[in-house]
Amino acid sequence: MSNRIRLGMVGGGNDAFIGAVHRIASRIDDHYELVAGALSSTPEKSQASGQALGLPADRIYGDFREMAIREARLKNGIEAVAIVTPNHVHYAAAREFLKRGIHVICDKPLTSTLADARKLVKAAEKSDALFVLTHNYTGYPMVRQARAMIAAGEIGKIRVVQVEYPQDWLSEEQDFKQAAWRTDPERSGAGGSTGDIGTHAHNLACFVTGLTVESLAADLQAFVPGRRLDDNAHVMLRFNGGARGMLWSSQVAPGNENALRLRVYGESGGMEWAQEDPNRLWFTPLGEPTRLITRNGPGAGDAAARMSRIPPGHPEGYLEGFANIYSEAAQAIIARRDGKTPDPDVTYPTIEDGLRGMEFVDACVRSSAKNAAWINI
């Protein structure tokens, strides 16, 4: 066996979009080797998917519990598992691996219910294993640059935070796999757009600013007839320290693909970043011309450089941001393997971030049910 981290995967079989993304991200910096998987909801589909990926037959499992039990007993069993299933499977799968000391890298949102999120936090606290949540947008170089500049006080005390994530792919009723489970409350949870992309927007705003949401007022809609989960949300936010904000998530905004955008304004400046133009950060000191900071250009510091791989002018984006989360997780896992203290600069979304995301979704649903009443988190 190589010195790479031995990785397993739950979910992510044939025709699953996000599983392929996780596999690519895990290999970009060559820290992981996929050696086992319970890749689908049935043993037959799991076997077919595992064979297509070249996994040995005896490391392809019919379900995640069987996989967790056997891999924990093997001398060269998996060290970490990527959980890339629909939301309702996250809790049960993660719990099985955590209690056997296997590190968990889990897709967001953390779970499908707040109750399960709280139980999973307790399971993680009892485990020696690490828990990493793949809020991949926190891995972009210019997101890290913005975070470092705000922490250094370059825009002063924060006053206003505006974040939005509009898409258009669910503007009409859809019947393919990715749409089906995301609009099903039994598999997705209580939040539609709020859970799927609103949690990304919420996490990005909190990660970059260092603030937490204390209360919110949400107005949720399901515009497509018959849809049982929200496909649009307008949320007013109150942060600790007095800052105010607004969050918009929508899956019914024609002309938008993945238009995640963040704007932060403080007493002495403002900044703006857009996911579809990820290598540029716009920074405006109060009373001065707006400045463009690029990933490897003047003004970019160590935080951006740490997340960058290629020369200036060559764009890095979604897959590389995802890979940065996997690489930061790998450094923490390898440090744990070697009995060392991880680099203090290593940063990745944690299970606590996942819990805050589920608290956000729960508060949005409760607020909207009460005619957008303010709800404390």
LOTI-24446 format. One record per atom (N, C-alpha, C): residue in one letter; x, y, z. Coordinates in steps of 0.001 Angstrom, whole numbers, plus 500000, padded with zeros to 6 digits. Layout:
N
AXYZ/...
***
This chain:
377
M500837498807500000/M500000500000500000/M500875501247500000/S500406502267499316/S501116503539499308/S500910504233500646/N501531505400500782/N501378506181502009/N500174507108501946/R499389506987500867/R498181507793500769/R497163507355501829/I496263508263502144/I495182507944503082/I494223506973502394/R493941505871503060/R493020504875502499/R491589505372502705/L490908505617501588/L489600506277501602/L488509505315501161/G487389505342501868/G486181504655501443/G485127505676501062/M484077505209500417/M483004506124500014/M481653505466500235/V480730506227500798/V479343505797500951/V478495506655500033/G477795506017499092/G477090506749498052/G478051507053496907/G477573507834495950/G478460508265494871/G478622507266493758/G477656506353493593/G477750505361492538/G477407505913491167/N477120504995490243/N476805505393488873/N475686506431488838/D475884507458488025/D474907508528487809/D474780509493488988/A475669509408489975/A475631510345491108/A476653511445490868/F476186512668490697/F477070513789490360/F478120514045491426/I477704514195492676/I478621514696493695/I479669513670494077/G479394512371493903/G480391511362494212/G481625511513493337/A481415511736492040/A482542511933491130/A483346513171491507/V482653514229491927/V483340515452492355/V484245515159493553/H483736514432494530/H484543514085495698/H485754513234495305/R485566512284494401/R486690511437494003/R487765512240493295/I487355513125492404/I488323513979491718/I489051514867492719/A488286515495493616/A488880516407494603/A489878515687495498/S489566514445495846/S490455513712496743/S491780513361496096/R491820513316494756/R493041512897494070/R493866514053493504/I493326515259493474/I494044516373492855/I495418516576493478/D495506516496494786/D496801516680495459/D497411515352495897/D496808514237495446/D497382512899495599/D497557512472497049/H496620512876497902/H496699512486499317/H495910511218499626/Y494999510813498733/Y494060509735499050/Y494102508645497983/E493682507456498397/E493490506350497474/E492164505680497817/L491233505662496867/L489939505032497092/L490101503518497055/V489772502855498156/V490009501411498258/V488750500621498579/A487652501266498939/A486448500543499335/A485233501436499158/G484062500822499074/G482859501629498954/G481575500845499138/A480585501521499693/A479188501081499673/A478492502155498851/L478460501960497544/L478276503057496607/L476836503326496186/S475926502454496582/S474542502661496170/S473600502054497197/S472318502258496967/S471315501837497944/S470995500354497874/T471451499669496830/T471254498226496721/T472594497551496472/P472774496302496947/P474044495591496723/P474388495451495246/E473382495223494402/E473645495029492974/E474193496309492341/K473574497433492639/K474045498706492089/K475409499070492660/S475623498768493943/S476911499053494564/S478014498254493895/Q477771496958493623/Q478758496127492954/Q479087496669491562/A478066497032490815/A478281497552489467/A479094498844489495/S478778499720490440/S479505500986490552/S480945500758490989/G481142499867491958/G482487499578492429/G483351498958491364/Q482780498053490565/Q483529497444489474/Q483935498483488440/A483031499419488163/A483339500476487200/A484492501358487676/L484645501470489003/L485727502272489568/L487001501459489791/G486947500157489527/G488125499323489676/G488403498868491091/L487397498913491960/L487597498450493330/L487601496924493371/P488407496320494246/P488365494857494383/P487002494410494879/A486566493250494422/A485217492775494715/A484946492656496207/D485979492248496967/D485757492065498405/D485789493360499191/R485983494496498516/R485945495804499189/R484752496630498696/I483829495964497978/I482586496616497549/I481469496045498418/Y480752496929499114/Y479817496491500137/Y478377496796499765/G477477495976500323/G476056496160500066/G475425497258500881/D476026497597502036/D475522498703502841/D476650499261503706/F476441500471504228/F477516501174504931/F477860500536506265/R476899499897506927/R477204499276508216/R478133498078508032/E477836497259507055/E478717496131506732/E480125496640506424/M480204497718505690/M481490498301505329/M482239498802506561/A481553499514507420/A482205500060508617/A482746498940509501/I481959497888509705/I482372496795510584/I483597496084510018/R483555495715508750/R484653494936508178/R485913495774508001/E485761497009507506/E486945497846507268/E487667498169508570/A486921498324509656/A487545498604510948/A488391497434511433/R488081496223510968/R488817495033511403/R490021494727510521/L490048495249509297/L491128494943508373/L492413495660508766/K493547494991508560/K494844495601508865/K495052496858508031/N494664496799506769/N494794497950505887/N493410498498505513/G492517498528506504/G491189499065506277/G491220500568506063/I490081501116505692/I490036502553505397/I490354503375506644/E491000504515506408/E491291505475507479/E490242506576507522/A489625506844506377/A488625507908506273/A487542507467505308/V486348508035505482/V485240507726504584/V484596509023504120/A484279509080502830/A483519510195502273/A482061509780502180/I481184510563502781/I479750510274502756/I479086511253501796/V478582510729500682/V478085511570499592/V476674511143499171/T475884510747500148/T474520510286499929/T473531511447500016/P472261511210499697/P471241512190500080/P471261512440501585/N470740513574501997/N470901514075503359/N470426513113504450/H469347512371504185/H468743511566505243/H469610510380505663/V470645510065504886/V471534508946505215/V472748509409506022/H473050510707506015/H474283511215506612/H474462510789508071/Y473414510959508870/Y473550510699510304/Y473893509243510585/A473095508335510067/A473311506914510367/A474656506435509844/A475031506866508645/A476305506429508074/A477478506999508860/A477467508286509114/A478578508906509844/A478744508305511227/R477649508030511899/R477710507448513240/R478438506100513235/E478173505261512234/E478798503939512169/E480315504033512052/F480797504987511282/F482244505115511093/F482898505839512257/L482229506847512801/L482795507582513933/L483028506670515125/K482085505793515418/K482232504956516609/K483306503886516437/R483809503739515206/R484918502813514959/R486222503541514686/G486235504846514975/G487468505619514873/G487897505953513466/I486981505891512513/I487294506195511110/I486896507643510833/H487834508434510304/H487576509841510028/H486463509990508990/V485632511015509163/V484480511226508292/V484631512534507530/I484460512441506212/I484388513614505339/I482993513577504724/C482133514508505133/C480703514408504821/C480242515585503974/D479430515282502973/D478847516349502181/D477837517121503026/K477561518349502616/K476607519168503358/K475208518977502787/P474130519368503505/P474142519788504896/P474445518609505801/L474706518885507060/L475178517859507977/L474233516662508028/T472941516905508194/T471928515857508288/T470639516384507668/S469574515608507789/S468285516076507274/S467437516731508360/T467781516512509637/T467020517124510725/T467965517697511769/L467483518697512485/L468280519292513545/L468510518301514673/A467527517477514963/A467681516468516024/A468827515509515694/D468886515058514449/D469981514171514042/D471321514893514089/A471335516160513735/A472580516931513781/A473125516989515201/R472245517218516150/R472679517292517544/R473191515943518034/K472532514860517622/K473004513522518005/K474350513215517360/L474542513668516137/L475806513397515456/L476956514172516102/V476687515377516556/V477710516139517281/V478159515370518520/K477219514799519251/K477565514014520443/K478384512779520067/A478022512138518944/A478776510968518489/A480200511358518125/A480365512512517496/A481699512978517128/A482529513324518360/E481891513875519377/E482604514220520607/E483125512976521318/K482430511852521174/K482847510603521811/K483904509861521000/S484105510257519759/S485002509541518858/S486386510187518830/D487389509373518505/D488739509899518294/D488933510378516861/A487919510202516037/A488038510522514617/A487721511987514342/L488275512491513247/L487990513838512786/L486702513852511973/F486030514991511955/F484832515163511148/F485008516414510298/V484916516240508986/V485101517343508030/V483835517475507200/L483327518686507077/L482129518956506281/L482551519693505011/T482107519227503855/T482621519793502609/T481810521000502129/H481860522070502904/H481421523373502389/H482562523878501516/N482554523445500260/N483729523608499396/N484059525046499052/Y483075525946499133/Y483369527328498752/Y484336527995499725/T484470527459500920/T485456528006501854/T486883527669501426/G487037526806500419/G488362526444499941/G488895527315498824/Y488115528284498339/Y488592529158497268/Y489662530119497791/P490714530348497005/P491786531244497462/P491319532638497863/M490423533244497065/M490034534622497361/M489023534699498500/V488359533593498804/V487546533546500027/V488459533582501237/R489556532806501171/R490528532837502269/R491186534218502382/Q491431534859501235/Q492012536202501239/Q491063537199501918/A489789537136501562/A488798538038502170/A488722537812503669/R488715536573504067/R488648536241505495/R489851536815506247/A491035536669505672/A492240537178506320/A492224538704506417/M491764539364505370/M491717540830505386/M490719541338506412/I489569540693506507/I488574541113507494/I489092540883508904/A489737539720509124/A490290539429510448/A491374540425510832/A492078540955509821/A493134541941510080/A492580543352510257/G491258543516510147/G490645544817510378/G490670545754509191/E490861545233507976/E491043546118506822/E489757546791506355/I488590546327506823/I487355547070506511/I486703547587507793/G487390547449508918/G486854547923510182/G485746547020510709/K485037547501511701/K483944546731512276/K482853546517511241/I482403545291511096/I481424544943510069/I480044545493510424/R479403546071509422/R478065546608509584/R477006545828508804/V477337545462507555/V476348544876506654/V476958543674505931/V476194542579505855/V476596541374505129/V475467540985504185/Q475763540934502894/Q474781540546501886/Q475293539281501185/V474503538228501173/V474926536996500513/V473745536414499755/E474014535890498564/E472945535312497759/E473462534110496992/Y472546533165496732/Y472886531998495930/Y471665531646495080/P471512532298493919/P470408531956493023/P470814530943491953/Q469890530046491651/Q469988529089490554/Q468660529110489803/D468631528399488654/D467357528331487925/D466932526913487573/W467677525915487998/W467473524555487487/W466183523879487959/L465539524435488992/L464273523876489457/L463099524818489189/S463245525672488175/S462174526612487843/S460919525910487343/E461091524686486864/E459964523846486473/E460093522511487185/E459016521755487242/E459058520432487848/E460037519542487089/Q460899518841487822/Q461891517957487215/Q461725516557487801/D462033515537486994/D461850514176487483/D463126513343487465/F464304513974487263/F465536513196487285/F466064513073488713/K467054512206488901/K467484511771490225/K467855512919491155/Q468690513843490686/Q469178514907491564/Q468052515818492036/A467080516068491156/A465938516909491547/A464989516164492473/A464823514860492227/A463831514092492967/A464114514073494461/W465346513777494841/W465594513688496281/W465714515050496931/R466162516050496166/R466300517387496757/R464961518067497022/T463930517628496372/T462602518215496594/T461701517300497414/D462283516250497978/D461555515293498798/D461902515502500268/P460955515937501106/P461284516198502517/P461750514961503268/E461375513771502818/E461813512552503493/E463306512321503315/R463867512783502205/R465296512575501934/R466119513844502098/S465532514983501825/S466278516238501898/S466204516886503273/G465058516741503945/G464841517426505212/G463839518538505039/A463745519394506040/A462706520426506051/A462993521591505124/G464229521741504705/G464607522855503850/G464850522422502425/G464346523188501456/G464618522946500050/G465815523757499611/S465555524943499068/S466676525813498694/S467475526221499923/T466804526357501059/T467529526751502278/T468538525692502689/G468181524415502570/G469089523353502951/G470154523091501914/D469782523136500631/D470699522757499564/D471727523841499275/I471281525076499094/I472208526157498763/I472207527279499798/G471120527421500545/G471099528434501600/G472135528159502668/T472368526864502957/T473410526527503940/T474783526925503439/H475022526829502129/H476291527302501566/H476448528809501771/A475383529555501461/A475440531008501602/A475648531400503062/H474909530762503955/H475035531033505389/H476450530723505868/N476979529560505477/N478322529174505900/N479376530131505368/L479253530527504097/L480228531440503504/L480244532775504231/A479060533322504517/A478988534604505208/A479646534532506576/C479382533463507299/C479954533322508643/C481446533036508589/F481882532209507638/F483300531866507523/F484149533093507209/V483705533888506252/V484493535049505826/V484501536138506886/T483380536390507506/T483289537498508459/T483739537130509862/G483687535833510195/G483960535419511568/G482796535656512508/L481635536041511965/L480451536317512769/L479535535097512816/T478629535094513765/T477589534075513821/T476222534750513814/V475245534054513234/V473882534581513183/V473207534324514523/E472697535377515127/E472005535253516414/E470499535105516261/S469938535751515227/S468494535634514988/S468213535930513527/L467044535487513072/L466691535683511669/L465180535761511502/A464777536333510380/A463379536374509964/A463334535935508517/A462592534855508238/A462636534224506922/A461260534176506275/D461254534413504957/D460050534280504147/D460357533251503066/L459811532033503193/L460091530933502277/L458906530709501345/Q459215530334500108/Q458172530044499141/Q458481528733498415/A457419528054497984/A457509526961497017/A456700527417495811/F457369528024494839/F456662528623493717/F456143527586492720/V456864526492492547/V456433525475491589/V455255524708492186/P454127524641491505/P452934523974492046/P453227522526492462/G452752522180493645/G452918520826494146/G454229520559494855/R455144521482494792/R456451521275495444/R456275521397496963/R456875520461497696/R456666520395499149/R457748521104499949/L458835521500499309/L459909522226499994/L460136523574499327/D460685524507500079/D460907525845499530/D461856525802498346/D461575526608497340/D462509526789496230/D462993528234496144/N462614529039497135/N463057530435497196/N462974530899498642/A463967531681499072/A463975532163500461/A464602533541500537/H463927534432501256/H464491535730501619/H464619535752503143/V465831536003503617/V466095535902505055/V466831537142505537/M466291537806506543/M466998538890507215/M467786538303508388/L469002538803508583/L469921538236509565/L470395539287510555/R470519538891511817/R471168539708512841/R472350538919513391/F473530539504513266/F474757538838513686/F475185539306515075/N476034538491515702/N476634538951516954/N477489540184516674/G477529541097517617/G478303542326517445/G477533543449516790/G476290543179516350/G475458544255515827/G475328544334514326/A476099543565513578/A475986543607512118/A474626543076511682/R474166543566510526/R472912543136509946/R473183542554508561/G472278541666508107/G472500541052506810/G471232540574506149/M471380540187504891/M470298539596504125/M470856538413503342/L470060537333503260/L470427536135502511/L469291535787501573/W469625535551500309/W468652535101499314/W469142533804498713/S468336532770498805/S468624531527498088/S467436531211497203/S467705530811495961/S466617530535495031/S467047529501494010/Q466134528591493705/Q466339527614492627/Q465405527889491456/V464744529063491499/V463758529407490469/V464029530799489909/A465306531129489695/A465695532447489203/A466323532297487819/P465504532317486745/P466023532093485400/P467189533028485055/G468190532427484429/G469390533176484068/G470526532998485043/N470280532277486151/N471327532037487144/N471674530551487187/E472964530275487192/E473434528895487269/E473871528568488699/N475024529055489111/N475476528908490505/N476069530241490955/A475179531234491082/A475593532625491257/A475751533002492733/L476548532242493446/L476865532558494838/L477685533844494880/R477255534785495721/R477891536113495762/R477847536645497194/L478961537231497624/L479073537776498981/L479579539200498935/R478908540065499707/R479358541454499879/R479378541766501368/V480480542348501819/V480652542671503234/V481096544130503348/Y480416544891504210/Y480709546314504374/Y480977546630505837/G482103547305506081/G482461547706507426/G482568549210507559/E483035549656508708/E483141551094508972/E484128551786508044/S485130551057507553/S486181551712506770/S486419551077505405/G485502550230504946/G485698549645503623/G484706548540503341/G484756548041502111/G483887546953501714/G484591546019500756/M484046544824500583/M484606543877499627/M483510543010499035/E483820542454497857/E482837541690497122/E483516540531496406/W482855539349496445/W483372538157495766/W482222537389495160/A482450536843493952/A481423536070493254/A482007534726492836/Q481274533647493101/Q481761532305492828/Q481985532050491345/E481208532683490485/E481372532459489056/E482530533266488466/D483154534105489268/D484392534813488892/D485341534707490083/P485753533488490433/P486302533226491769/P487701533733492030/N488436534078490972/N489827534469491178/N490011535962491416/R488894536675491554/R488948538119491769/R488199538511493036/L488814539343493831/L488203539931495014/L488255541439494867/W487109542096495004/W487039543551494896/W487050544159496295/F487961545098496498/F488168545714497822/F488125547226497668/T487276547877498466/T487134549342498395/T487340549957499765/P488523550523500034/P488682551311501259/P487799552556501177/L487208552950502284/L486305554097502296/L486991555332501727/G486337555971500741/G486855557194500157/G487955557004499145/E488248555760498763/E489316555477497797/E488762554674496632/P489494554643495503/P489037553845494366/P488992552353494708/T488093551655494038/T487996550215494211/T489247549528493670/R489727548534494399/R490931547796494017/R490563546355493666/L491200545847492636/L491031544455492249/L492217543644492770/I491913542619493557/I492939541709494051/I492711540364493380/T493720539883492658/T493610538586491995/T494371537535492779/R494141536296492416/R494607535162493210/R496118535181493451/N496885535507492431/N498344535546492584/N498908536947492369/G498034537953492358/G498491539290492028/G498850540132493240/P499211541402493005/P499525542311494102/P498358542432495077/G498672542394496352/G497647542502497380/G497207541181497941/A497424540098497185/A497067538769497685/A498138538293498655/G497711537704499749/G498650537308500789/G498784535811500942/D499317535408502078/D499600533999502337/D498341533138502350/A497222533695502807/A495992532903502888/A495536532450501511/A495667533335500503/A495309532962499136/A496365532042498541/A497624532349498786/A498707531541498227/A498639530102498698/R498252529914499940/R498164528563500499/R497163527701499748/M496130528307499173/M495084527589498475/M495308527511496967/S496395528076496456/S496623528177495011/S497639527145494540/R497464526676493298/R498357525672492730/R499045526122491452/I498386526938490643/I498857527205489284/I499186528683489104/P499916529044488032/P500398530411487854/P499273531421487642/P499595532716487783/P498605533780487587/P497965533699486204/G496691534080486142/G495983534120484871/G495313532819484490/H495686531724485137/H495028530440484908/H493991530263486013/P492725530181485670/P491688530150486710/P491669528856487502/E491452528993488782/E491148527860489652/E489705528034490121/G488996526922490257/G487586527056490579/G487033525949491439/Y485871525436491035/Y485058524548491854/Y485814523299492313/L486400522569491388/L487085521334491757/L488298521610492640/E489024522667492349/E490197522994493154/E489806523450494551/G488703524207494649/G488216524599495967/G487812523390496784/F487141522451496133/F486776521190496779/F488033520449497223/A489027520410496330/A490272519702496637/A490997520331497816/N490878521637497973/N491528522293499118/N490954521804500439/I489642521552500474/I489050520997501697/I489616519600501953/Y489702518786500913/Y490265517449501065/Y491736517506501495/S492481518443500956/S493895518539501309/S494105519025502740/E493290519984503171/E493378520420504559/E493002519272505505/A491967518513505123/A491585517350505917/A492720516329505952/A493391516121504805/A494492515152504744/A495619515542505684/Q495928516832505737/Q497000517261506634/Q496647516975508086/A495389517192508437/A494958516909509812/A494958515413510093/I494525514606509115/I494499513154509291/I495910512594509396/I496815513063508559/I498198512577508593/I498879512979509895/A498611514194510362/A499167514615511659/A498662513710512769/R497366513378512724/R496789512469513719/R497442511079513605/R497633510601512377/R498270509303512142/R499680509263512715/D500402510376512570/D501795510442513015/D501957510926514449/G500856511193515130/G500932511660516504/G501480513063516648/K501254513886515630/K501779515250515631/K500646516267515744/T501018517480516091/T500052518578516126/T499895519131514716/P498675519267514205/P498511519776512842/P498937521231512722/D499296521618511527/D499637522997511212/D498494523903511668/P498778524961512417/P497694525841512891/P496941526546511773/D497537526617510576/D496849527244509452/D495837526317508779/V495862525040509118/V494918524093508520/V493500524460508953/T492623524688507985/T491254525127508256/T490286524377507357/Y489260523822507936/Y488207523181507160/Y486899523274507950/P485755523191507254/P484469523239507962/P484317522014508857/T483832522239510053/T483732521191511062/T482288520778511302/I482116519816512183/I480763519390512524/I479989520505513228/E480706521384513939/E480033522526514571/E479467523477513509/D480213523658512407/D479682524453511301/D478434523799510725/G478460522467510633/G477294521750510147/G476090521913511050/L476324521887512367/L475227522091513313/L474638523484513161/R475499524492513003/R474990525856512817/R474168525959511529/G474580525226510499/G473809525220509261/G472427524625509452/M472346523552510224/M471042522935510481/M470181523819511380/E470811524511512316/E470063525472513137/E469507526601512266/F470287527010511270/F469840528039510326/F468605527561509566/V468650526352509013/V467513525823508258/V466283525710509147/D466453525147510335/D465336524980511258/D464716526323511612/A465541527316511874/A465025528638512227/A464292529275511058/C464807529078509835/C464132529617508652/C462734529026508503/V462624527720508638/V461328527055508484/V460354527521509565/R460830527606510803/R459948528029511899/R459545529485511748/S460473530329511317/S460165531744511139/S459117531950510056/S459317531267508916/S458377531436507811/S456984530950508185/A456905529888508981/A455603529372509426/A454873530356510327/K455633531296510902/K455048532310511781/K455037533689511110/N454862533673509762/N454764534923509004/N456027535766509135/A457189535097508995/A458506535745509019/A458807536389510378/A458375535752511450/A458692536254512791/A460172536063513065/W460716536927513901/W462130536793514287/W462302535583515204/I463308534766514891/I463593533545515647/I465035533611516141/N465234533401517426/N466596533349517964/N467218531978517660/I468503531994517360/I469244530740517137/I470087530464518362/
***
